Amino acid sequence: MTATARSAPRYSFERDNRYLVTVVDDDGGRQDHRLDAYQGWLAGPDGIRHRFGVHRRARTEIRDDRIASTVGPM
């Protein structure tokens, strides 16, 4: 992974907006997730993770390389 790939998400999201995100799982299947808010992203050793959810304790994290498509803001 290049420095640019580590520092910039593949998808761009707006805070506090809802999204429909399609994720590719380990078996290659696709799952749709309706997420109520976007909190931001983190770059770590395993790549970029996007954080969703209104409340930080109940947030969902999705790896950037698992996101197949997005629809939003909804």
Sequence and secondary structure as in RCSB ss.txt:
>XXXX:A:sequence
MTATARSAPRYSFERDNRYLVTVVDDDGGRQDHRLDAYQGWLAGPDGIRHRFGVHRRARTEIRDDRIASTVGPM
>XXXX:A:secstr
  HHHHHS SS   TT  EEEEEE TTS EEEEEES EEEEEEETTEEEEEE SSGGG EEEEGGGEEEEE   
